[in-house]
Amino acid sequence: MIAQALVSGLGLGSMYGLLALGFYITYSVSGTVNFAQGSSMMLGAVFAYTFAVTFGWPMVPAAALALALCALYGVVVELVAVRPFARRGSSAWLMATVALGILADNTVLFTFGKEPRGFVMPWANASVPIGGLNVSLLQILIPLIGLALAAGLHFFSTGTRWGKAMLAVVQNRDAARLMGINVPGAIAAAYAASTLFAGAAGILIAPLFNVHSDMGTLFGLKAFAVAILGGISSAWGVMLAGLIFGVTESMITALLGSAYTQILSFTLVIVALAILPNGLFGRAEVKKV
């Protein structure tokens, strides 16, 4: 039971980590976060289901187009719900992103339907014996893909021109603008990457959960808790915090039952932040006077 819970927790934690990485990207580049992350995850699952099941496309092109549409949704969120308010120094972008997420959820509710749908992938159900356990192929791939995407983000930010431009925006926005960097474009790209990560999480988790319009709500809340827990200014921190949170949640469910899962997991988050206000891997912000 413990071993199975550990495997499930790693897969679940990878999903939280991917969503939390989206919060990290937008916060690092623009100082804002996208509270429509849960809706972005839901859109990834719904788009992939529509293309792969409803239209009968092969999974690879269906997932690719779903991720592209999720990235486009991120650009729309930044243009409509963030930029107009951030430009004026207002924090109303917080509620604007929430409102846009609710709009997306209800649009899917009226178009996709309210009935949950199972997303069956025959290859994902194949099991592999590991240490006496029959672990599904998807449970193995989810952590691997999650960590690979995190590594890809690290390489992009440190080894590519666009990534370095985004880091320059983080350090000094005015100086980056003077150096010819398109600051609004870098912020829009950060939001696109944020929702792309969330869409990837939705596609990966869809075969394990039913696909429906509000599937991302609780995931989004937990992912934000994970981002704060890991230290929202640390990419590897939020990913590791996601894995820790997922394993802890699965262990609580396995040992005490699902009735205690949400109570104890969020209680532990509160206790951890009370002891470490900057998160497990975050650093206190240094302000020059």
C-alpha positions as CSV (number, residue, x, y, z in Angstrom):
1,M,0.0,0.0,0.0
2,I,2.8,2.4,0.9
3,A,4.8,1.7,-2.2
4,Q,1.7,2.2,-4.4
5,A,0.9,5.4,-2.7
6,L,4.5,6.6,-3.3
7,V,4.2,5.9,-7.0
8,S,0.8,7.6,-7.2
9,G,2.1,10.5,-5.2
10,L,5.0,11.1,-7.6
11,G,2.7,11.2,-10.5
12,L,0.3,13.6,-8.8
13,G,3.1,15.7,-7.5
14,S,4.5,16.1,-11.0
15,M,1.1,17.6,-12.0
16,Y,1.2,20.1,-9.1
17,G,4.8,20.9,-10.0
18,L,4.0,21.6,-13.7
19,L,1.1,23.9,-12.7
20,A,3.3,25.6,-10.0
21,L,6.0,26.2,-12.6
22,G,3.5,28.2,-14.5
23,F,3.0,30.5,-11.5
24,Y,6.8,30.7,-11.1
25,I,7.3,31.8,-14.8
26,T,4.8,34.6,-14.8
27,Y,5.8,35.8,-11.3
28,S,9.5,35.8,-12.2
29,V,9.0,37.8,-15.4
30,S,6.2,40.1,-14.6
31,G,5.6,40.0,-10.8
32,T,2.0,38.8,-11.5
33,V,0.5,35.3,-11.4
34,N,-2.2,33.7,-13.6
35,F,-5.0,32.5,-11.4
36,A,-6.6,30.9,-14.4
37,Q,-4.0,28.2,-14.3
38,G,-6.6,25.6,-13.3
39,S,-8.7,26.5,-16.2
40,S,-5.7,26.2,-18.5
41,M,-5.1,22.7,-17.2
42,M,-8.8,21.9,-17.9
43,L,-8.6,23.3,-21.4
44,G,-5.6,21.1,-22.2
45,A,-7.5,18.0,-21.2
46,V,-10.7,19.1,-23.0
47,F,-8.9,20.1,-26.2
48,A,-6.9,16.8,-26.3
49,Y,-10.1,14.8,-25.7
50,T,-12.0,16.6,-28.4
51,F,-9.3,16.1,-31.0
52,A,-8.3,12.6,-30.1
53,V,-11.7,11.1,-29.2
54,T,-14.4,13.2,-30.8
55,F,-12.5,13.8,-34.0
56,G,-10.5,10.6,-34.0
57,W,-7.0,12.2,-34.5
58,P,-3.8,10.4,-33.5
59,M,-2.7,11.4,-30.0
60,V,0.5,13.2,-30.9
61,P,-1.1,15.8,-33.3
62,A,-4.1,16.1,-30.9
63,A,-1.8,16.9,-28.0
64,A,0.3,19.3,-30.0
65,L,-2.6,21.3,-31.2
66,A,-4.1,21.3,-27.7
67,L,-0.9,22.7,-26.2
68,A,-0.7,25.3,-28.9
69,L,-4.3,26.4,-28.1
70,C,-3.4,26.5,-24.4
71,A,-0.4,28.7,-25.1
72,L,-2.7,31.0,-27.2
73,Y,-5.1,31.2,-24.2
74,G,-2.2,32.3,-22.1
75,V,-1.4,35.2,-24.4
76,V,-5.1,36.2,-24.3
77,V,-5.1,36.1,-20.5
78,E,-2.0,38.5,-20.5
79,L,-3.4,40.8,-23.1
80,V,-7.0,41.1,-21.7
81,A,-6.8,40.4,-18.0
82,V,-3.2,41.4,-16.9
83,R,-1.6,44.0,-19.2
84,P,-4.3,46.8,-19.0
85,F,-4.2,46.7,-15.2
86,A,-0.5,46.1,-14.6
87,R,0.3,49.0,-16.9
88,R,-1.6,51.3,-14.6
89,G,0.0,49.9,-11.5
90,S,-3.3,48.3,-10.4
91,S,-3.5,44.8,-8.8
92,A,-7.0,44.3,-10.3
93,W,-5.3,41.7,-12.7
94,L,-5.7,39.3,-9.8
95,M,-9.5,39.3,-10.0
96,A,-9.4,39.7,-13.8
97,T,-7.5,36.4,-14.2
98,V,-9.9,34.7,-11.9
99,A,-12.9,36.0,-13.9
100,L,-11.3,34.9,-17.2
101,G,-10.8,31.5,-15.7
102,I,-14.5,31.3,-14.6
103,L,-15.5,32.4,-18.1
104,A,-13.4,29.6,-19.7
105,D,-14.9,27.0,-17.3
106,N,-18.5,28.0,-18.1
107,T,-17.8,28.2,-21.8
108,V,-16.6,24.6,-21.7
109,L,-19.6,23.7,-19.5
110,F,-22.0,24.9,-22.2
111,T,-20.1,23.5,-25.2
112,F,-18.4,20.4,-24.0
113,G,-21.2,19.4,-21.6
114,K,-21.4,18.9,-17.8
115,E,-21.1,15.1,-17.8
116,P,-17.6,13.9,-16.9
117,R,-16.0,11.8,-19.7
118,G,-13.3,9.2,-19.4
119,F,-10.2,9.6,-21.6
120,V,-9.0,6.1,-22.3
121,M,-5.6,5.6,-23.7
122,P,-4.9,1.8,-24.3
123,W,-1.1,2.3,-24.2
124,A,-1.3,4.2,-20.9
125,N,-3.1,1.3,-19.2
126,A,-0.2,-1.1,-19.9
127,S,1.5,-2.1,-16.6
128,V,5.2,-2.6,-15.9
129,P,6.3,-4.8,-12.9
130,I,8.5,-2.8,-10.6
131,G,9.5,-4.2,-7.2
132,G,6.5,-6.5,-7.0
133,L,4.1,-3.7,-8.1
134,N,2.2,-3.5,-11.4
135,V,2.8,0.2,-12.2
136,S,0.9,1.6,-15.2
137,L,3.1,3.1,-18.0
138,L,1.4,6.5,-17.5
139,Q,2.4,6.6,-13.8
140,I,6.0,6.2,-14.9
141,L,5.8,8.7,-17.8
142,I,4.1,11.5,-15.8
143,P,7.1,12.2,-13.4
144,L,9.6,11.7,-16.2
145,I,7.8,14.2,-18.5
146,G,7.3,16.6,-15.6
147,L,11.0,16.6,-14.7
148,A,11.9,16.8,-18.4
149,L,9.8,19.9,-18.9
150,A,11.3,21.5,-15.8
151,A,14.8,20.8,-17.2
152,G,13.7,22.2,-20.5
153,L,12.6,25.4,-18.8
154,H,16.0,25.7,-17.1
155,F,17.8,25.2,-20.4
156,F,15.5,27.6,-22.2
157,S,16.0,30.3,-19.6
158,T,19.8,30.0,-19.4
159,G,20.8,28.8,-22.9
160,T,18.6,30.6,-25.4
161,R,18.3,34.2,-26.5
162,W,14.6,34.4,-25.6
163,G,15.3,32.9,-22.2
164,K,18.1,35.3,-21.4
165,A,15.9,38.2,-22.6
166,M,13.2,37.0,-20.1
167,L,15.8,36.9,-17.3
168,A,16.9,40.4,-18.2
169,V,13.3,41.5,-17.8
170,V,13.3,39.9,-14.4
171,Q,16.4,41.7,-13.3
172,N,15.7,45.2,-14.6
173,R,12.7,45.9,-16.9
174,D,13.8,49.4,-17.8
175,A,17.4,48.4,-18.6
176,A,16.0,45.5,-20.7
177,R,13.9,47.9,-22.7
178,L,16.9,50.2,-23.3
179,M,18.8,47.1,-24.6
180,G,16.1,46.6,-27.3
181,I,14.3,43.7,-25.6
182,N,10.6,43.6,-26.3
183,V,9.4,43.6,-22.6
184,P,5.6,43.2,-23.4
185,G,6.5,40.3,-25.8
186,A,8.6,38.6,-23.1
187,I,5.8,38.8,-20.6
188,A,3.3,37.5,-23.1
189,A,5.7,34.6,-23.8
190,A,5.9,33.9,-20.1
191,Y,2.1,33.6,-19.9
192,A,2.1,31.4,-23.0
193,A,4.6,29.1,-21.4
194,S,2.7,29.1,-18.2
195,T,-0.6,27.9,-19.7
196,L,1.3,25.4,-22.0
197,F,2.7,23.8,-18.8
198,A,-0.8,23.7,-17.4
199,G,-2.2,22.2,-20.6
200,A,0.5,19.5,-20.5
201,A,-0.5,18.6,-16.9
202,G,-4.1,18.4,-18.0
203,I,-3.3,16.1,-20.9
204,L,-1.2,13.8,-18.7
205,I,-3.7,13.6,-15.9
206,A,-6.8,13.2,-18.1
207,P,-6.6,9.4,-18.4
208,L,-6.5,9.1,-14.6
209,F,-9.4,11.5,-13.9
210,N,-12.6,12.2,-15.7
211,V,-12.5,15.2,-18.1
212,H,-15.0,17.9,-17.2
213,S,-15.3,21.7,-17.1
214,D,-14.3,22.2,-13.4
215,M,-11.6,19.5,-13.2
216,G,-8.8,22.2,-12.9
217,T,-10.3,24.2,-10.0
218,L,-8.9,22.2,-7.1
219,F,-5.7,21.4,-8.9
220,G,-5.1,25.1,-9.5
221,L,-5.6,25.9,-5.8
222,K,-3.2,23.2,-4.8
223,A,-0.6,24.2,-7.4
224,F,-0.6,27.8,-6.0
225,A,-0.1,26.4,-2.5
226,V,2.8,24.3,-3.9
227,A,4.3,27.4,-5.6
228,I,4.3,29.4,-2.4
229,L,5.5,26.3,-0.4
230,G,8.4,25.8,-2.7
231,G,9.4,29.4,-2.9
232,I,7.8,31.0,-6.0
233,S,11.1,32.5,-7.1
234,S,12.7,29.1,-7.4
235,A,11.9,26.9,-10.4
236,W,13.4,23.7,-9.0
237,G,11.9,24.6,-5.6
238,V,8.3,24.6,-6.8
239,M,8.9,21.3,-8.8
240,L,10.3,19.6,-5.7
241,A,7.6,21.1,-3.5
242,G,5.0,19.6,-6.0
243,L,6.6,16.1,-5.6
244,I,6.6,16.5,-1.8
245,F,3.0,17.7,-1.7
246,G,1.8,14.9,-4.0
247,V,3.6,12.1,-2.0
248,T,2.3,13.6,1.3
249,E,-1.2,13.7,0.0
250,S,-1.1,10.1,-1.3
251,M,0.4,8.9,2.0
252,I,-2.4,10.6,4.0
253,T,-5.0,9.0,1.8
254,A,-3.5,5.6,2.0
255,L,-2.9,5.6,5.8
256,L,-5.8,7.6,7.1
257,G,-8.4,7.8,4.3
258,S,-9.5,10.4,1.8
259,A,-11.6,12.2,4.4
260,Y,-8.4,13.6,6.0
261,T,-6.5,14.3,2.8
262,Q,-7.4,18.0,2.2
263,I,-7.4,18.9,5.9
264,L,-4.0,17.5,6.8
265,S,-2.2,18.4,3.6
266,F,-3.2,22.1,3.7
267,T,-2.5,22.1,7.5
268,L,1.0,20.9,6.8
269,V,1.4,23.7,4.2
270,I,0.3,26.3,6.7
271,V,2.7,25.0,9.3
272,A,5.6,24.8,6.9
273,L,5.0,28.4,5.8
274,A,4.7,29.6,9.4
275,I,8.2,28.2,10.0
276,L,9.7,29.1,6.6
277,P,7.8,32.2,5.3
278,N,9.8,32.3,2.1
279,G,9.0,28.7,1.3
280,L,11.2,25.6,1.5
281,F,13.6,26.7,-1.3
282,G,12.8,30.4,-1.7
283,R,15.0,33.4,-0.6
284,A,14.0,36.5,1.2
285,E,13.7,39.5,-1.2
286,V,16.6,42.0,-0.7
287,K,15.5,45.6,-1.1
288,K,18.0,48.4,-1.5
289,V,17.4,51.5,0.5
